[in-house]
Amino acid sequence: MYYYELALLKSPLNNLTFQSEEKLDIGAKVLIKLKQRKNLDEAVVIKEVEKPTFKCTNISEVTNEYFDEKMLLIANFVSQYYVCSLGEALSVYNCFDKNITKISDEIKFDSKIVLSFEQEKAKRFLDEKKQALLFANTGAGKTEVYIKIIEEHLNQNKQAILLMPEISLTPQMEKRLEKVFGKSVAIWHSKITKKKKEEILQGLQEGSIKLIAGARSALFLPFSNLGVIVVDEEHDESYKSDSKPRFHTKDLAIYMAKKFDIQLVLGSATVSAGSFHKIPFFRLESTYHDTNKLYSFDESEANLSTKIIDKIAKTIAGGNQVIVFLPTRANFKYQICTTCGKSVECPYCSVSMSLHKNDLALKCHYCGYAQQIPETCPSCHSGIIHNLRVGTAQIEEELKELFPQKVIKRFDRDQIKTNTQLKTILNEFNKGEIDILVGTQMLSKGHDYHNVKLAVVLGIDSVLNMNSYKAREKALSLLIQISGRSGRKGEGEVIIQTKNEEFFNHYLNESNYKEFLESELEFRKELYPPFLKMAKITFSHANGLKIKDEMDSYVHVLKANKDIEVVGFGQSPIFKMANKYRYEILVRSSNIKALLNALHSIQTPNASIDMDTIY
């Protein structure tokens, strides 16, 4: 009889010991029966152990799937650094299938891309440094550099990953990659069908698929000979997982590249302060950007001021297109009663619900609860509800009233729910069938809009005033990214609704973004990342008093630790979510080992730990 320590997939439980009559490979995926469970659970063989003193249960079944040594090593790092079980860390992977055999299918690619002198210099720098940052202005041609690097690795019969922050980027990038790499490229994200995923996994293992382009989950596919990882728009916070394990894809890519000697290229027009500080970079500037971009500011509090309306009218009259950006989706961020001043809150979360006028409903964006729009205030039963803070749907409505003959569409997650819808609206816009596109941050994600001559940015001050040490970086980066969508093929104009003109005007030019990063890093010294490590511990429970007491007890323990600092603690900004009360502790330290030891000592199912928190 053989005895094995197993990691239970998707479970917060510690490793368990089971027995088997046959010898098993480390990394084998098995099925086991747990007490009081009807169905079999998936687990992974971690190591062989001595016969324990307690009685063991037999492993029920051995599957044809397995996790290789690299997967186990990375999952172990994720478990330790991001404070989760090994089973939770392994669950992010798509494992290998023993039944699929590799076929020798060497194809030589020729992109026919001729790099400019500066692009060639950038490529040489990235090749020499092995893990480096491409700090490239919007329109400077970083995608061409990516393709040339990927092409070289594929021609050496290696595999490549091109990571993008969101699937909204994939349709245009898909066309560019398929033009060069044909059927050797596959697009991977959450919206593709189960059948398509199985085809891609088979092709990747067989060797017919050599390049995977997609969202963060693409990093966890069964690569056997990975040569390069490209992380496009590396500054984007979408790379940080908002569910357990709360890993940061970019940071994991850096870890993997250094651990396994893989080339890594990080790229962005607005590189993150952390990458700028830690990673060697090459500055690639575009030829047109600084002279052909015209910025103007608008301090008006109106949704669409006369100045903005006039600019839009002039642009579309000239046969050009307009994009209008807002930080929030839906119609309004929340609703306020004109009599008692209270908002309409979700009954299960301590957040105001958003109005979705087209659905005639109020919806909670945290737990999914929806209800009819009330005729009067639910709190005082007499006041009239007033809509506060504008959203995409209202702007779309106002523009349709102002420009009834023009085609105006929305581009946000409420409107774009499938990959087909995404491709359709981008195709319509690029064909000139849409005059004005109104959207949220999806608009800023690197799309190449050929005929956009005006970008209107509303509500950017709400980003600048966020309760986060990264608020300035996020607001300026977002503004530059949106500005970059205007004037891709010539002159472009950007009008910004803000009361912080001095700040934005000083740093808005991309050539000044380096100056901003330098001043931002000076401000963060001895206080914030990348100089210190920060983590957030969130406690949640249906019993508010119980969970507060639990948080208080851990505050006492953490404050006694001289190697870490408790920055703050108390109610979470969203105090109640899905009928659970929430408290949090924010800690920081320059001693990573001490911080991780402290976080691993928090042994309660009511706590959730977010290492390298972005808030």
C-alpha positions in Angstrom: 0.0 0.0 0.0 1.2 3.5 -0.9 0.3 6.7 1.0 0.0 10.2 -0.5 -0.6 13.7 0.6 -3.3 15.2 -1.6 -4.3 18.9 -2.3 -8.1 19.1 -2.7 -8.9 21.3 -5.7 -10.9 24.5 -5.1 -11.0 23.8 -1.4 -9.5 26.0 1.4 -8.8 22.8 3.4 -5.2 21.8 4.2 -3.7 18.8 2.4 -5.2 15.3 3.2 -3.6 11.9 3.3 -5.1 9.0 1.3 -3.9 5.5 0.3 -3.5 3.7 -3.0 -2.7 0.1 -3.9 -0.8 1.3 -7.0 2.1 3.6 -7.1 1.1 7.1 -8.4 3.0 9.9 -10.1 3.5 13.2 -8.3 1.1 15.7 -9.9 -1.5 13.1 -10.9 -5.1 14.2 -10.7 -7.3 11.8 -8.7 -10.8 11.5 -7.5 -11.6 10.9 -3.8 -14.6 10.4 -1.6 -15.0 12.7 1.4 -17.3 11.9 4.3 -20.8 13.4 4.0 -20.3 14.3 0.3 -22.4 12.6 -2.4 -20.0 13.3 -5.3 -16.4 12.5 -5.7 -13.9 15.4 -5.3 -10.9 16.2 -7.4 -7.5 16.2 -5.8 -3.8 16.3 -6.8 -1.0 14.0 -5.6 1.6 16.2 -3.9 4.0 13.8 -2.3 4.4 10.2 -1.1 4.4 9.9 2.7 5.0 7.3 5.4 2.1 5.2 6.6 0.3 7.5 9.1 -0.9 6.5 12.5 -4.6 7.0 11.6 -6.7 4.9 9.2 -6.7 6.1 5.6 -9.3 6.0 2.8 -8.6 4.6 -0.6 -8.2 7.0 -3.6 -11.3 6.2 -5.7 -10.0 6.8 -9.2 -6.9 8.0 -11.0 -7.6 10.3 -14.0 -5.6 10.7 -17.2 -4.8 14.3 -16.3 -1.7 15.6 -14.4 0.0 18.8 -13.2 3.7 19.0 -14.2 6.6 20.0 -12.0 6.5 23.7 -13.0 2.7 23.9 -12.3 3.3 22.4 -8.8 6.2 24.8 -8.1 4.2 27.9 -9.2 1.1 26.8 -7.3 3.2 26.4 -4.2 4.5 29.9 -4.5 0.9 31.2 -5.1 -0.2 29.4 -2.0 2.6 30.9 0.2 2.6 34.4 -1.2 -1.1 35.0 -1.8 -2.1 33.2 1.4 -4.4 30.4 0.2 -4.5 26.6 0.2 -2.4 24.6 -2.3 -5.7 23.2 -3.7 -7.0 26.7 -4.4 -3.7 27.7 -6.1 -3.7 24.6 -8.3 -7.4 25.1 -9.3 -6.4 28.1 -11.5 -4.6 25.6 -13.9 -5.8 23.6 -16.9 -3.7 20.5 -16.5 -2.1 18.2 -19.1 -3.8 15.2 -20.6 -1.8 11.9 -20.8 -3.8 10.8 -23.8 -2.6 13.6 -26.0 0.8 13.1 -27.7 2.9 15.8 -29.3 3.2 15.9 -33.0 6.3 17.3 -34.8 4.8 20.2 -36.6 7.5 22.8 -37.3 6.2 25.9 -39.1 8.3 28.9 -40.1 6.6 32.3 -39.8 7.4 35.5 -41.7 5.5 38.5 -40.4 7.0 40.7 -43.2 7.0 43.5 -40.5 9.9 45.9 -41.0 10.7 47.7 -37.7 11.7 51.3 -37.6 15.1 52.2 -36.3 13.7 53.0 -32.8 11.5 49.9 -32.8 14.6 47.8 -33.7 16.5 49.4 -30.8 13.6 48.6 -28.5 13.6 45.0 -29.6 17.3 44.6 -29.1 17.0 46.1 -25.6 14.1 43.7 -24.7 16.1 40.7 -26.1 19.3 41.6 -24.2 17.6 42.3 -20.8 15.4 39.1 -21.1 12.9 40.5 -18.6 12.1 44.2 -19.5 9.6 46.9 -19.9 8.5 48.6 -23.2 7.5 52.1 -22.2 5.8 53.1 -25.5 3.7 56.1 -26.3 0.2 55.4 -27.8 0.7 54.8 -31.5 4.4 54.1 -31.2 4.1 50.6 -32.6 4.7 48.4 -29.6 2.4 45.6 -31.1 4.9 45.3 -34.1 7.7 44.8 -31.6 5.7 42.1 -29.7 5.0 40.3 -33.0 8.6 40.2 -34.1 9.7 38.8 -30.7 6.9 36.2 -30.7 7.8 35.3 -34.3 11.4 34.6 -33.3 10.4 32.2 -30.5 7.9 30.4 -32.6 10.5 29.9 -35.3 12.6 28.2 -32.6 9.7 25.8 -32.1 8.9 27.4 -28.7 5.5 28.6 -27.4 4.4 32.1 -26.6 1.7 33.9 -24.5 0.3 37.4 -25.2 -1.6 38.6 -22.2 -4.2 41.4 -22.5 -6.1 42.9 -19.5 -9.6 42.2 -20.9 -11.4 40.3 -23.7 -12.6 43.6 -25.1 -9.0 43.9 -26.6 -9.1 40.5 -28.3 -11.0 41.0 -31.6 -8.6 43.6 -33.1 -5.5 41.8 -31.8 -6.9 38.5 -33.0 -7.0 39.8 -36.6 -3.4 41.1 -36.5 -2.1 37.8 -35.0 -4.0 35.5 -37.3 -2.6 37.5 -40.3 0.9 36.4 -39.2 0.5 33.2 -37.3 -2.7 31.7 -39.0 -4.1 28.7 -37.2 -1.1 28.5 -34.8 -2.7 31.2 -32.7 -5.7 30.7 -30.3 -7.7 33.2 -28.3 -8.4 32.3 -24.7 -10.8 34.0 -22.3 -13.8 33.2 -20.1 -16.4 33.8 -22.8 -15.3 31.0 -25.2 -17.3 27.8 -25.2 -16.3 24.6 -23.3 -15.9 22.8 -26.6 -13.6 25.5 -28.0 -11.5 25.4 -24.8 -11.1 21.6 -25.2 -10.0 22.1 -28.8 -7.4 24.8 -27.8 -6.0 22.6 -25.0 -5.6 19.7 -27.3 -4.0 21.8 -30.0 -1.6 23.4 -27.5 -0.4 19.9 -26.2 -0.2 18.4 -29.7 1.8 21.4 -31.0 -0.5 22.8 -33.6 -1.3 25.8 -31.5 1.9 27.7 -30.5 0.7 31.1 -29.5 -2.1 31.8 -26.9 -3.4 35.4 -26.7 -6.0 36.2 -24.0 -6.9 37.3 -20.5 -5.1 36.4 -17.3 -6.3 32.8 -17.2 -4.1 32.2 -20.4 -1.1 32.1 -18.1 -2.3 28.8 -16.6 -2.5 26.6 -19.6 -0.4 23.5 -20.2 2.7 24.9 -21.9 5.5 22.5 -22.3 8.1 24.7 -24.0 7.3 28.4 -23.3 9.7 30.9 -24.8 8.2 34.3 -24.1 5.4 36.0 -22.1 4.2 39.4 -23.3 2.0 41.4 -20.9 0.3 44.2 -22.8 -1.2 47.2 -20.9 0.8 46.0 -17.9 -0.5 48.9 -15.8 -4.1 47.6 -15.9 -5.7 46.6 -12.6 -7.7 43.9 -14.4 -4.6 41.7 -14.1 -5.3 41.5 -10.3 -7.7 38.7 -9.5 -10.6 39.8 -7.3 -11.4 36.2 -6.1 -9.3 33.7 -4.2 -6.4 33.1 -4.9 -5.9 36.9 -5.3 -2.9 36.8 -7.5 -1.6 39.5 -9.7 -1.0 38.0 -13.2 1.8 40.4 -14.1 3.7 39.7 -10.9 3.3 36.0 -11.5 4.5 36.4 -15.0 7.6 38.1 -13.7 8.2 35.3 -11.1 7.7 32.6 -13.8 10.0 34.3 -16.3 12.9 34.6 -13.8 12.3 31.1 -12.3 12.3 29.3 -15.7 14.5 31.7 -17.8 11.7 32.8 -20.0 11.7 36.1 -21.9 9.3 38.6 -20.5 8.1 41.8 -22.2 5.9 44.2 -20.2 4.4 47.0 -22.3 2.3 50.1 -21.8 2.0 53.8 -22.7 1.3 54.5 -19.0 3.5 52.0 -17.2 2.8 51.3 -13.6 4.9 53.0 -10.9 5.9 49.6 -9.6 7.2 48.3 -12.9 8.9 51.6 -13.7 10.8 51.3 -10.4 11.7 47.6 -10.5 12.1 46.6 -14.2 14.7 47.9 -16.8 12.8 49.9 -19.5 13.1 51.2 -23.0 11.3 54.5 -23.9 9.7 54.2 -27.4 8.1 57.5 -28.5 5.7 58.0 -31.4 6.4 60.6 -34.1 3.0 62.3 -34.1 1.5 62.3 -30.7 2.8 65.4 -29.0 2.2 67.8 -31.8 -1.2 66.5 -33.1 -3.1 66.2 -29.8 -5.2 69.2 -28.7 -6.4 69.2 -25.1 -9.0 71.5 -23.6 -10.8 71.5 -20.2 -14.3 72.1 -19.0 -15.2 73.0 -15.4 -18.9 72.8 -15.9 -21.0 70.5 -13.6 -23.5 69.9 -16.4 -23.6 66.3 -17.8 -22.9 67.7 -21.2 -22.0 71.4 -21.2 -22.5 73.8 -24.2 -18.8 73.6 -24.9 -18.8 69.8 -25.1 -22.0 69.7 -27.2 -20.5 72.2 -29.6 -17.3 70.2 -30.0 -19.2 67.0 -30.6 -21.4 68.7 -33.2 -18.4 70.2 -35.0 -16.6 66.8 -35.1 -19.5 64.7 -36.4 -20.4 67.4 -38.9 -16.9 67.0 -40.4 -17.6 63.3 -40.9 -15.5 62.1 -37.9 -16.4 60.0 -34.9 -16.6 60.7 -31.2 -16.0 58.6 -28.0 -17.5 59.7 -24.7 -16.0 58.2 -21.5 -17.4 57.8 -18.0 -15.9 55.9 -15.1 -19.3 54.4 -14.2 -21.7 52.1 -16.0 -25.6 52.0 -15.9 -27.7 55.1 -15.7 -26.7 56.6 -12.4 -24.3 55.6 -9.7 -27.0 56.0 -7.0 -30.3 57.7 -6.2 -31.0 60.2 -3.5 -34.3 61.2 -1.8 -34.9 65.0 -2.1 -36.7 65.0 1.3 -34.6 62.8 3.6 -31.4 62.6 1.7 -31.1 58.8 1.8 -30.2 56.6 -1.1 -32.0 53.5 -2.2 -29.8 50.8 -0.7 -29.6 47.1 -1.5 -31.3 45.1 1.4 -28.3 42.7 1.5 -25.4 45.0 0.9 -24.7 48.5 2.4 -24.4 50.0 -1.0 -26.7 52.2 -3.1 -28.3 50.5 -6.0 -27.7 51.6 -9.6 -30.6 52.5 -11.9 -30.9 50.5 -15.1 -33.6 52.4 -16.9 -33.8 50.1 -19.9 -34.6 47.2 -17.5 -36.9 49.4 -15.4 -35.0 48.2 -12.4 -32.5 49.1 -9.6 -29.6 46.6 -9.4 -26.9 45.9 -6.9 -23.6 45.5 -8.7 -22.2 43.5 -5.7 -24.7 40.7 -5.0 -26.9 40.9 -8.1 -30.1 41.8 -6.3 -32.7 43.7 -8.5 -36.0 45.4 -7.7 -38.5 47.7 -9.4 -37.8 51.4 -9.4 -39.7 52.8 -6.4 -42.2 55.6 -7.0 -41.4 57.2 -3.7 -38.4 57.0 -1.2 -38.4 53.6 0.7 -37.0 55.4 3.8 -39.4 58.4 4.3 -42.2 57.2 2.0 -42.9 60.7 0.8 -39.8 62.2 -0.9 -39.0 62.1 -4.6 -36.0 60.1 -5.7 -33.3 62.3 -7.5 -30.7 60.6 -9.7 -27.2 61.4 -8.6 -24.0 61.0 -10.7 -24.5 60.4 -14.3 -23.9 57.1 -16.1 -23.4 55.8 -19.6 -27.1 55.1 -20.3 -28.2 58.6 -19.4 -25.4 60.2 -21.5 -26.5 58.0 -24.5 -30.1 59.2 -24.0 -29.1 62.9 -23.8 -27.0 62.6 -26.9 -29.8 60.9 -28.9 -32.0 63.8 -28.0 -29.4 66.3 -29.1 -28.4 64.4 -32.3 -31.5 62.5 -33.4 -30.2 61.8 -36.9 -26.9 60.3 -35.6 -26.2 56.7 -34.6 -25.2 56.6 -30.9 -24.3 53.4 -29.0 -23.1 52.3 -25.6 -20.0 50.3 -24.9 -20.0 48.9 -21.4 -20.4 45.6 -19.6 -24.1 46.0 -19.2 -24.5 46.4 -23.0 -21.7 44.0 -24.2 -22.2 40.6 -22.7 -20.9 38.3 -25.3 -17.9 38.0 -27.6 -20.2 38.3 -30.6 -21.7 41.6 -29.4 -18.2 42.9 -28.7 -17.0 42.1 -32.3 -20.2 43.5 -33.8 -20.0 46.9 -32.2 -16.3 47.3 -32.8 -16.8 46.4 -36.5 -19.7 48.8 -36.8 -17.7 51.6 -35.2 -14.6 51.0 -37.4 -16.8 50.9 -40.5 -18.2 54.3 -39.6 -21.7 53.0 -38.9 -21.7 54.6 -35.4 -21.1 58.3 -34.9 -20.7 58.4 -31.1 -19.7 55.6 -28.8 -20.4 56.1 -25.1 -18.6 53.8 -22.7 -16.7 53.0 -19.5 -13.1 51.9 -19.1 -13.6 49.3 -21.9 -13.1 52.3 -24.2 -9.6 52.9 -23.0 -8.3 49.4 -23.6 -6.0 49.8 -26.6 -8.6 49.8 -29.4 -7.4 51.2 -32.7 -10.3 53.5 -33.7 -9.3 54.9 -37.2 -11.7 57.8 -37.5 -12.0 59.2 -34.0 -11.2 62.9 -33.8 -12.7 63.7 -30.4 -12.5 62.0 -27.0 -14.8 63.5 -24.3 -13.8 62.5 -20.8 -16.5 63.0 -18.1 -16.2 62.3 -14.3 -12.4 61.8 -14.2 -12.4 63.6 -10.8 -14.2 60.7 -9.2 -11.2 58.5 -10.0 -8.7 61.1 -8.8 -10.6 61.4 -5.5 -10.7 57.6 -4.9 -9.7 56.4 -1.4 -6.5 54.8 -2.7 -2.8 55.5 -2.7 -2.9 54.8 -6.5 -5.7 57.4 -7.2 -3.4 59.9 -9.0 -1.7 57.2 -11.0 -5.0 55.6 -12.0 -6.7 58.8 -13.0 -3.7 60.1 -15.1 -3.1 56.7 -16.7 -6.8 56.3 -17.6 -6.9 59.8 -19.1 -3.9 59.3 -21.3 -5.2 55.9 -22.4 -8.5 57.4 -23.5 -6.8 60.4 -25.1 -4.8 57.9 -27.1 -8.0 56.7 -28.8 -8.4 60.1 -30.5 -6.4 61.1 -33.6 -4.8 57.7 -34.3 -4.6 58.6 -38.0 -3.8 62.3 -37.7 -5.0 65.2 -35.6 -7.1 64.5 -32.5 -8.8 66.5 -29.8 -9.6 65.7 -26.2 -12.0 67.6 -23.9 -11.8 66.8 -20.2 -14.5 67.7 -17.6 -12.5 68.4 -14.4 -11.9 70.9 -11.6 -8.2 69.7 -11.5 -7.0 71.2 -14.7 -3.6 72.2 -13.3 -2.7 68.6 -12.3 -3.9 67.0 -15.5 -2.5 69.7 -17.8 1.0 69.4 -16.3 1.4 65.7 -16.8 -1.1 64.9 -19.6 1.5 64.8 -22.4 2.9 61.2 -22.5 6.4 62.6 -22.6 5.7 64.0 -19.1 4.3 60.7 -17.8 7.9 59.7 -16.8 8.2 62.9 -14.8 4.9 62.0 -13.1 6.2 58.5 -12.2 9.4 59.9 -10.7 7.4 62.4 -8.5 4.9 59.7 -7.5 7.7 57.3 -6.4 9.2 60.1 -4.4 5.9 60.6 -2.6 5.4 56.9 -1.9 8.9 56.3 -0.3 8.7 54.7 3.1 4.9 54.7 2.9 3.5 52.6 0.0 4.4 50.0 -2.6 6.7 49.5 -4.4 8.8 50.4 -1.4 6.7 48.5 1.1 4.4 45.5 0.9 0.7 46.0 1.7 -2.1 43.6 2.5 -5.8 43.9 3.4 -7.5 41.4 5.7 -11.3 41.4 5.3 -13.5 39.8 8.0 -17.1 39.0 7.1 -20.0 37.3 8.9 -23.8 37.5 9.3 -23.3 38.4 13.0 -21.9 41.9 13.0 -20.9 42.0 16.7 -19.1 38.6 16.4 -17.1 39.6 13.4 -16.1 43.0 14.9 -14.8 41.2 18.0 -12.8 38.8 15.8 -11.3 41.7 13.9 -10.4 43.5 17.2 -8.6 40.4 18.5 -6.5 40.2 15.4 -5.7 43.9 15.5 -4.4 43.4 19.0 -2.1 40.5 17.8 -0.9 42.3 14.7 -0.1 45.5 16.6 2.1 43.5 18.9 4.2 42.4 16.0 7.1 44.9 15.7 8.0 43.9 12.1 4.6 45.0 10.6 2.5 48.2 10.9 -1.3 48.3 11.2 -2.2 51.2 8.9 -5.8 51.2 9.8 -8.8 49.1 10.7 -12.6 49.3 11.0 -15.7 48.9 8.9 -15.1 48.1 5.2 -16.2 50.9 2.7 -19.0 48.5 1.8 -20.0 47.5 5.3 -22.6 44.9 4.4 -22.4 42.6 1.3 -24.7 39.6 0.5 -26.1 39.9 4.1 -22.7 39.7 5.8 -21.1 42.5 7.8 -17.6 43.4 6.8 -14.6 44.8 8.7 -11.0 45.1 7.5 -7.4 45.6 8.6 -4.8 47.2 6.4 -1.2 46.3 7.2 2.2 47.1 5.6 5.8 46.1 6.1 9.3 46.3 4.5 9.9 42.7 5.7 8.1 40.4 3.4 8.8 37.2 5.4 7.4 38.8 8.6 4.3 40.0 6.8 3.6 36.6 5.2 4.1 34.8 8.6 1.7 37.2 10.2 -0.9 36.7 7.4 -0.6 32.9 7.5 -1.2 33.0 11.3 -4.7 34.3 10.7 -6.6 31.0 11.0 -10.3 31.8 10.7 -12.7 30.9 7.8 -14.2 34.4 8.2 -11.1 36.2 7.0 -10.1 36.8 3.4 -6.5 38.1 2.6 -5.6 40.3 -0.3 -1.8 40.4 -0.6 -0.5 43.4 -2.6 -3.9 45.0 -2.4 -4.5 47.7 -5.0 -6.8 49.8 -2.7 
